[in-house]
């Protein structure tokens, strides 16, 4: 396991101390947990951005569904004549 030194601003240090006491955990544990969650969120954001760029590329290539088709499909939900999802 690597060791990294960080400087915490007072507005972070004090609440971190209080939280560590409250949860009966070390500051090291909480910092590692926070960094792990941040990395997971960044990974999710990167994946969403990749999917967004892919979707934009599909639209630019003419692979889209008309709004009317989607609206009709959604309006049919829960009815006896529910439509299949529109396809490109």
Helices and strands as residue ranges (DSSP letters): H 10-23, H 27-60, H 67-76
